[in-house]
């Protein structure tokens, strides 16, 4: 019985934490462009890579 006294509040806390994280993601716009992400996954072109200036200096040495 004492295990339930720990597990029920822990489960409610974790559920509330998950709900808060979902609502934060919803408000910050994480789910606005679902179609674009699907098309980007199917693109054949590799992403353009911009080398930082530090990487160019290390290649020359």
C-alpha positions in Angstrom: 0.0 0.0 0.0 2.9 2.4 0.7 4.1 1.8 -2.9 0.9 3.2 -4.2 1.5 6.3 -2.1 4.7 6.9 -4.1 3.6 5.6 -7.5 0.3 7.4 -8.0 1.8 10.9 -7.3 4.8 10.1 -9.4 2.6 9.0 -12.3 0.5 12.1 -12.0 3.6 14.3 -11.9 5.1 12.7 -15.0 1.8 12.8 -16.9 1.5 16.5 -16.0 5.1 17.1 -17.1 4.4 15.4 -20.4 1.3 17.4 -21.0 3.2 20.6 -20.2 5.9 19.7 -22.7 3.3 18.9 -25.4 1.5 22.3 -24.8 4.8 24.1 -24.9 5.6 22.4 -28.2 2.2 23.3 -29.6 2.4 26.9 -28.6 6.0 27.3 -29.9 5.0 26.2 -33.4 6.7 22.8 -33.5 3.7 21.3 -35.4 3.0 24.0 -38.0 4.8 22.5 -41.1 4.1 18.8 -41.0 3.9 18.5 -44.8 7.3 20.2 -45.4 9.0 17.8 -43.1 7.6 14.9 -45.0 8.8 16.3 -48.3 12.3 17.1 -46.9 12.6 13.4 -45.9 12.0 12.3 -49.5 14.4 14.8 -51.2 17.3 13.3 -53.1 19.5 16.4 -53.0 22.0 16.3 -50.2 21.9 19.3 -47.9 24.2 22.2 -48.7 27.1 22.2 -46.2 28.7 25.5 -45.3 32.1 24.9 -43.7 32.9 27.1 -40.8 36.0 29.2 -41.2 37.8 27.2 -38.4 37.4 24.0 -40.5 39.1 25.6 -43.5 42.1 26.7 -41.4 42.5 23.1 -40.0 42.5 21.6 -43.5 45.3 23.9 -44.7 47.6 23.0 -41.8 
